[in-house]
Amino acid sequence: MKFEIKLPLFEGPFDLLLFFIERDELDIYDIPIAKITDDFLGYLHQLDQMNVEVASEFILVAATLMRIKAKMLLPRPVLDEEGNEIDPREELVKHLLEYKKYKSVITDLSKLEMDRLNQEKRGNLFREIRSLAQTIDVEAELQDLDLYKMMRVFERVMNRYETEKNKPIHQIIQYPYTIENQKDHLIRKMYAAANQRLSFIDLVKEKPEKILVIFNFLAILELLQLRKISLSLGEGFNNFWIEPRTN
C-alpha cells in the first residue's frame, strides 16, 4: 500500500507565513517567532523529502526567521537613538502587512483581467481575413526568408539555450543537527566534565564545522534564556565558560 502526501502550494514565502498566522489565529503584530519558524522550516523539510525544488525566496525568508529568532534570544536588546527597545520582528511584520494588503486586491484584479480577455476586439473583417491568408501562404514566407533572418533566429535559440543551461539550481541540505539535540548534548557534556564546565573554544576545536558551531551557539542562547546555564569570561577575547546554573 502506498501513501501519498499532498502539501498545499503557496505563491511565495509570505503567503505561507500568512497561512500559519491565520490557521493558528496569531496576532500579526506579536508573532511567536519560535513557533512560526519551526512551522516554516518543517514545511521546507517536507518539500525536501518529496524532492520538490524550493525557490530562493523561501530560503531567504527561512534565513531571516532564523536571524530574528537568534536576535530575540540575545540577553541584551537593541535600542534606538531614543533608548526604546527595537523589536527584531518589526521589519517582517511590515512586509507581511504590505503583502496582505496587495493580496486582498488580487481577486478583484484577476476578475477584471478575465473580463477584459473575454472581450472581442472590433476590427475590419476583410482586413483580418486577408491577414490570415497571408500567414498561411508558405511560398510568400519563403520569398521573404534570407540568410540574415536565419542567423538571427539561430542566435536567439542559442542564447535561450545558454540561459537555460546556466540557470542557477537551489538545493537545500538537511543538516543532522537540531537546537534541541544540541541543548541535550551540551548539558550531558557539561555534567560529564571534571569541573562541570565547558569552554566554547574547546567545543569549536572538537568539531570545527561551521553549521555545528552555529547550532551550538543558538543552543547556548536558549539554555541561557531558560536559566539552565550561566556564562563567565575565559581566557582570550572570544572565549567563555559554560556552567550549570545553581540557583
N, C-alpha and C positions, 0 to 999 in steps of 0.2 A: 504494500500500500504506500502510495506517495502522498506527501503532504506539501501542498503548495502555499507559499507565503506571499500575500499580496500587501504591498505597502502603498499608502496614498502618495500621489505625486504632487509636488509643490513647485510653484513657478520660481521661487527663489528662497534664500535663507530667511528673509524677513517674513515671508508667507508662512514658513514652518514655525518661526517663533510666535507669530500671532495665533497660529493654530494651538500651540501649547498654552498660551495665555488664556484664550477663550475656552479651551477644553477644561482647564483646571480653575477657571473663574479667578484668575490672578489680577492683582492691581498693576496696571501697566506702569504706574508712577513709582511702584515699590516692588520691583521684580525680585523674587528669591533667586538670586543669580546661581547659587549652587545647584538647585533643583533643575532650573531650565537648561543649565549647561550639561548636566547629566542626561537629560532627555534629548538634547540636540546631538550630543556625541553618540548616544545609544542608537539614534536613527541613522547616523552616518555609518556606524559599525554594522548595522543590519544591511545597508546598501552594499558595504564592502563584502560581506559574507555572500551576498547574492551576485557578486561580480558586476555591480552596477557602477558605472563611472560617475564620480562625484565632481561637480563643477567647481571651478576655482573660487567662486564667490562663497560657496558653502564652507570651503576650507578656511577662507579669510575670516568669516564670521565665527567659526569654531575657535580660531586662534584669538580673536578679540574677546570672546567669552572667557577663555582661559586666563587672558591677561587681566580682565576685570575681576575675576574670581581671586587671582593672586593679590591684586591691589586691596581687595576688601579683607583679605586675611592678614594684611600687614598691621602690626600693632600701632603704628603711628599714622594717623590720617593726613592727607594732603590738604593744606589750607590755601585759600586765595589771598589776594592782597589785603582784604578787609578782615582776615582772620577767621572766615567761615569755612567749615569743612566742605571739601569738594567731593561730591558723590561720583565714584567711578562709573556709575551706570547712566549718568546724565546724557552723554552723547548717544548711547544706544537707545535710550528712551526717545530722544529727539528724532532719530532716524525711524524708529518704529511708528511714531505718531505721524510723520510725514508719509510713510508708506501706507499706513492705514487710511489716511485722507485721500491719497491718489487711488487706492484700491476701491474706495467707496463709489467712485465715478466710472470705474472701468465698465461695469454692466451697462450704464447709460450710453457710454461712448461706443461700445460694441453693437448695441441696438441701432444707433444712428448709422454706424458703418454698414450693417447688414441692410438697412432700409435704402441706403444710397447705392449699394451694389445691386439691389433688386430693381432699380430704376433703369429704364431703357433710354438710350441716347436718341434724340431726334436728329435725323440726317437726310441726305439726298439718297433715295433708294437706288436710282440708276448709277450714281457715282460709286456706291458701295458694291453693287453687282459688278461694275467694271473693274474695281479694285480687286475683288475676289478672283475674277477671271485672270487678271494679270499675275496673281500669286501662284496660280496652278499652271501657268504657261512655262513648262520646263525649258523649252527652246529659248524663250526670252531671257530666262535666268542665266542660261549657259552663255548667251551672247554677251552679257554684262560681266562675266567671270574673267578675271585676269590673274597673272602671277602675283601681283601686289596684294590683291584681296585674299588669295590663298595663303600667302605668307602671314598676313595679319591674323587670320583665323588660327593658323598653326601656332603663332606666338601667344595668342590668348589661351589656347588649350594647354601649352607648355607652362605658362605662368600659373594657371589654375592647378596643374599637376604638382608643381613645386610648392605651391601654397598648402595643398592638402598633405603633401609628404612631410613638410616641415612643421605641421600644426603641433603645438605642444600637447603632451599627454600628461594628465594629472593622475597620480597614483597615491592612494592612501595606504600607509604601512601601519598595521596594528601592532603596537609595541607590547611586549609581555609584562608590562608594569601597570599597576593602578595605585592611586594615592592610598586607598585603604590597606592594600597589601604592604606598601612601604611603611605605613604607620605601625602595623603589627611587627614588621621586620625590625624597625628601629627600636621599638620597646623591648623586644626579645634580646636584641644585641646589646642594648644598654644595661639590662639586668644581668646579662651573662658576663659583662666586663668585670675586671677585678675591682676597680674603684667605682663601678656603676655609672660611668660617664663615657661619652663618645666625643671624639674630635671630628669636626666636619672635614678637615683636611684629610684625615685618615679614611673617612668614608669615600672621598673622591679618589684617593690613591688606590683603594681596594678594587674599584672597578671604574676607571675614568671614562665612562660612556656619557656623552653629553645629555641624552634624554633621561638617563637614570639620575644624573645629578639634579636635573630639573624636578623630577618626581620626588626625590628625597627632600629637596628644599621646600616643595609645596606640602609634603607630609609633615615636615618640621613646623611650618607655619600653622597648620591645622592643629597639631598637638599643642602648640603654644597657645592657640586660641581656646582650646578645650581645657587649658590649665593642667595638662598632664606632665609637662616638662618645664624646665627653666633653662635659660641660656646664660653663659658667662663668657667673657672675652678670654681668648687664649693667646698663645704666642703668635706674633705676626699680625699684619693688618687685616688679613682675610680669613682668620681662623676663629672659631668659637667652640665652646664645650656644650654638649647637650647632656643634661642631668634630669633624673626623675624628680618631679615636684613633691616635696614632703608635706606641704600644708595646703 
